[in-house]
């Protein structure tokens, strides 16, 4: 392995300059077979190391993503305060993403990938050592409990890791051939499937008699250790990052920061105007859905924590092969067709959730009774919400695979971190406005009205995908 820099092999596809994004055309018909493509993707030592360490994100990230809202409520937080907390998390994430774009394009991307894991590990330790719910309320702050403040510190530390995240993603982007980027992103998304390990651990702790709060805290502690180990592995085994020359850099770092980010914003608006609009609407839709989803299942439909865990386990198992398949489909057929096919399932899922009170089971009741008599585990799996949640979660995973592939193919290497940051900042700005209105709407009216709004936004996105043109515009000659 060359210890100076990672150089693409001859199988990595056509070369492009640092300022020119790879073309978005589908791969030619004479493309090599799947196994040959897979071998090409796994050629680099850094890709394999990065992939293995990213599995930790899947193992413990699924617990944070799926159960954080329920966990926060368990430590005595009402819905309005919960909405404020989520907005704070998104706000810190947004700020650090903005700074992180500049950091990712001007500092060593290998060490940024190390820092991402290390800082996240520290945040997980804060979450793990959150005091029990019975802790004394802080006198000055009245009803806001000390557990909430301690947990907030952990969440905000994890959010601050975004300052390194764009550089970390950019590090591995530059080691992925445009020809096989869909397959590569699909392989990375299999890390989500490793959430099976985290959920299995959670189920085991439940069976041992641990409470929901105690079980989550144990998982956070194990997660913190694993994140720090992953940071050490990346330090030792990741190859040095490829340096990026900066001809336009000014003498003032502060001025250079804003010049580079303004340049990235202009490129984003020129290259990806329609696609950016789609993701903004999708972010608002996901923000609404994400807030009410778990509460609707638990409080309105009567699903237990064990039922929710089992549903997510089944979904993650199905997502692993599908992520790889959809990435290869993107490579062969192009972005518009792949995205339209995947997103078409979204409004169907929301509709199924809305009609669940009318059709609680997706199988005939006689068959349900037979299956439940065999094993109680079949009860949550035969209910209509399972179909809705399963397809929605799988589609979210596949949708993210397509987004990452799209960005890999569409944006120039020298601007990768900043454009990733600006892109997701736009999404987070849209997402920032949803938790508090969703909390108020849920408190006053319940889940169904919020789901109807989500469904309407899904139809808007489908119309854009069918009638609009999401392909990137030609790259401007003067960039």
N, C-alpha and C positions, 0 to 999 in steps of 0.2 A: 504493500500500500504506500503510495506516495505521501510522504509526510509534509510536503509543502502545501498541496491543495488537492481537492477532489476534482479529477478531470473526467468529463463524460467519455464513456467508451464509444466505440464505433457503432454500437447498436442503439445508441441513445437518440437517434433521429437527427433531423436537420439542425444546424446551429443557427443561432440568432444573436444579434448584437445585444449589448447590455440594455439598450434603450428601446429595442423593438420587441413587441410581444409576439409570441408564437402565433401562427395562423390558426383559425378556428375551423378549417375545413375538416370533414370527416376523414378518417384514415383510409387510404386507398384499399381497393378490394384485395390486393395481393399481400395484405398484412399477414404477419406470421401468426401461428396458432397461439392458443391461450398459454400453454406451458412455456413456449418460447418467450412470449411477452412477459410471463411471470419471472422467468430467469433473468430477463433484462432488467426488470424492476428491482430485483433483489441483488443485483450485481454489486452495488456499493456497500461497503462495510457500514457507513454512516446510516444508510437507509434502514438496514436491519436493526442496528442499535437503537435508532430513533423509534422504530416501530415497536420493539419489545418494551422500551421504557414508556411508550405512549399507552400500552395496555393498562398501566397503573391508573391512568386517567379514566379508563373505562370501568375498572374494578370499583373505584371509590367515588368517581364522579357521578355515577348513577344514583348513589345514596344521597349525595348532596342535591342533585337535580330533582329527584323524585320525592324526597321526604323532607326537604328543608322547610317547606311551608307548614307541613303538619308538625314538625319538630318545634318550630317557632311558636306555634299555637299552644303546644304542650307546656312551654315554659311561660305561660300566662301572658300571652300577647293577644289583644283583640284584633279584629279584622282591619280596622282603620290603621292602627299602629303597625300591623303587618304590612299593609300597603306602603306606608311611609318607609319602613325598613327596606323593602324591596327597591323602592325608588332611590334610597341612599346607596344601596349596593350597585345599582345600575349607574348612578351618577359618578361614583368613584371609578367604576369600570370604564366609563366614558372618558373621564379626565385622563386616566392612566393610558388608555388606548391612544388618545391624541398625542400624548408625549411619546408613547412607545413607537409610533410610526417613525418619528425622527430618529429615535434611539436605534431602531432596527435597521435603518439604512445607513447609519453612520458609526456604529460600533460593532464589535466582533459578534457575529450571529451565533457562533458556537456557544460562547459564554452566556449569551442571552437565553439560549435553550436550557442551559444548566440552571440559570437563575430562576427561570419559570418554575421548575420542579422544586427548587430549594425554598423559595418564598411560599409556594402553595403548601409545602410540608409544614412550615412554621404556622401558617394559618390553620391547618388541620389540628395541630396540637392545642391551639386556643379553643377550637370547637370541642376537642376531646375533654378538656379540663373545665368546661363550663360547670359551675356549681349546680347542685340539685335544685329542683323547683322550689323547695322549701326554704331556700336561702333568704336572709333578711333583706327587706326592701330598703334601698338607699334612702335615707331620710330627706335629703335635699331634693331628690327627684320624685318623691312621693310614690305613685303606683308603678313606676318603672323599676323592675326588679334587677338586682345585680346579675343574675344569670343572663338577662337580656343584654346588658352592657358588655359582659364578657364575650358572649356569643357574637355580638356586633363587631367587636375588635377582630375576631377570627375571620368573619365574613369579609370585612373591609380589607384585611391583609390579603386574603385570597383574591379579592377584586383588584387590589393593587398589583398583583402579579401580571396583569395585562400590560404593564409597561414593558415587559420583556416578551410578551406572547407573539406579537407581530414579527419581531426579529427571529424568534424561535421557529415560527411557521415558515418564514422566508428562507431560513437555513436549509430546510428539507425541500422546499419548492425548487431551489436551484440544483438539486440533485435528482430531479424527476424529469424524464424526457417528455416533451409535449406529446409525442406520439402515443405514449402509454400513461398519460397523466390520469385519465379516468380510472384505469385499473389500479394505479398506485393510490389514488385517493380512496378508492373502494377498499383496498387492503387496510389503509389507515383507519377507515371507519369501522373495521372489524373490532377495533379496540372497544367500541361501545358494547359489543357482544360479551366482552370480559366482565361486564357488569353482572353476569351470571354468578361470578365468584363472590362479588360483594353481597348480592342478594341471598346466595346460599349461606354465607356467613351470618347474615341478618336472621334468616329463618332458623338456623341452628341455635343462635342466641335466644330467640323467642322460645324454642323448644326446651332450652335449659332453664327457662323461667325468668329471664331478664325482662325488665320493663322496656317499653319502647324507647324511652329516653336513655336508659343505661346501655341498651344494645347499640343505639346510634353512636353514643360516645365511645364505646369500645372500638367500633369500626373506624371512627375518626382518628383514634390513637394509632391503630395499626396502619391506617392510611398515611399519617404523618411520617411514620418510620419508613414506609415504602417509598414515599416521595423523596425523602432525603437519600435513600439508597440509589434511586433512579438518577438523582442529581450527580452522585459520585460516579455512577457508571457512565453517564454522558461526559463527565470531565475526563475520564480515562480513555474512553474508546471512540468518541466522536472525532473525526478528522478535522483539521483546521478549516475554518470558514474561508471561502473564496473572497478576497478583498474586492471592494467596489470603489473604483476611482471617482472622485468628486471634483469635476472641473469648475462647477459653478459656486463652490463654497466661498462665502464671504469671510471677512476678518471677524465680524461679530457673530458669535454663536447664536445669540438671541435673534438677530435679524435673519440669519441663515435658517433657523428653525421655522420661522413664519414663511420665508420665501419657498422653502422646499415643500411645506404643507400646502401652500396656496397653489403651487405647481401641481401637486397630486390631486387637489380638488378639481382643478380645471381639466386634468386628464380624465378623472372619473366621470365628470359631466359630459365630456366629449366622447369618450369611448363607450360608456355604459349607461346612457340616460334612461332608457326604458326599463332595463334590468334593475337599476337602482330604485325606480318607482315601485316595481313589483315587490322588492324586498322590504321597502318601507311599509307598504300595506300589509304584507305578510307578518312583519314584526308586530304591528298593532293587533292583528288577528291572533297571533300566538301569545301575546301578552294577556289578552282577555281570556283566552282558552286556558292558558297555564295557571291563571289564578283560581278559576272556579273548578277546574277539572277534578282534583283530588277531593275537595270539599263536597262536590256534587256526588261523587261515588261513595264517600264515607257517610256524610250526614243525610243525604236525600235518598240514596239507593241502598244503604245499609251494608256496604262492603267493609270487612274487617281489614286490619293491617296485614294479616296473613293472606287474605284474598288479593289485596293489591300487590303484594310481593309476588305471589304466584303468577298473576297476570303479566307482570313485567318480566319475569323469568321466561315465560313462553315467548314473549315478543322478542327479547334479546336473542334467544336461540335461533329464531327465524331470520333475524336481521343479518347474521354473519354471512351466509351465502348470497343473500340478496344484495348486500352492499357491493360485493365484488362483481356481481352480474350487472348491476346498473352502471357501475363505472365503466365496464367494457362496452356496454350499450352506448354510452355517451361517446366513447372513442370512435365507434363505428358509425353512428347515426347522426351525431351532431346534437347541439344543445336544445334547440327548440322542441324537437320531437320528444326527447327524453324528459324534459321538464314538464311538458304538457301531459304526458302519460302519467308521470308520478303525481303531479298536483291534482289530477282529476279525482283522485280518491279522497282528498281532504274534505270537500263538502259532503260527500257520502257519509264519512265518519261522524261529522257534526250532526247531520240529520238523524243518524241512528241514536245518538245520545239524546236528542230532543224527544224522539218517539219512544224511548225506553219505557216510560210509565204505561204506555199503551201495549207494548210488545216486550215484556220483561225477558223472554227467552227466545233465542234464535232457532231452537229446535222444538219440535212438538213436545208437549208436556209429558206425554207417556214415555218418550225416549229419555227425557230429562230425569224422570223418576227412576228409571232403570239404571241410568248412569250414576246417579247420586247414591242409589242403594249399593252399587259396587264400591264407590269411594266418594266421600264428601268433597274431595278435590274437584270433582266435575261440576259442582254447583256454580262457582264463579265463572268457570270456563264455558258453561252453556247459556249464560245470560247475555243479553244483547249488548250491554256496555263492554263486554270483553271484546266482541268483534270490532266495535267502534274504537276502543282504546288501542287494541292490537294493531289495526291498520293505520291508525293515526300515528302511533309511535314509530312503526316501521317506516311509514312515509316520511316522517320528520328526519329519520336517520338517512334515508335515501336522498331526500331533498338537500340535506347538508352536504352529502357526497357530491351532488351535482353542482352546488354552489362553489365548493372548494375546487372542483375540476374546472369549472367555468373561469374562475379567477386565475387559476394556474395558466390557462391557455390564453387569457385575454390581456394580462397586465405585464408591463415591462419589468425586467429583473431588477434594474437599478432603482425602481420606485416601488418594489414589491411591498415592503413593510409599511411605508406611508399609505399606499393605496389600500392595503388591507385594513389599516387602522381607520382611515377616513371612511372606507366603505362600511365597516362595522359600527363606527361612530354614528353614521347616518341611521343605521338600523337601531342602535341603542337609544338615539334621541326619540325615535318613534316609539320604542318600547318603554321609554322612561315615563311617558304620559299615561300608561295603561294601569299600573297596579292600584293607584289611589281611586280613580273612577270605577275600576272593576270591584274594589273593596266596597265602595259606597253602594254600587248597583246590587252587588250580591247581598249586602246587609239589608237593603230596603226591599228588593224585589225577588231575590233568590237567583238560582243559576240559569233558568230557562231563557229569560230576556238577554242575558249576556251571551249565551250560546247562539241566539238568533242573530245578534249583531255580528258575531264571529262568522256565521254562515253567510251573511250578506257580503262581508269582505272577501270570503273565499270565492264567491261568484264573480266579484269584480276582478280578482286575480286571474281566474279562468278566462274571462273575456279578453284580458290583455294578452295572455299567452296564445289564445286562438287567433286574435285579430291583429295584434301588434307585432313588432319586430324587435326581439330582445337581443339579437346578435350584436356584437360590438361594432362600433363605427370604425372606419379606417383610421389607423394611427396617424396623427398629424405629423407632417414632416418637420415642422419647427416645434419641438416639445420643450 
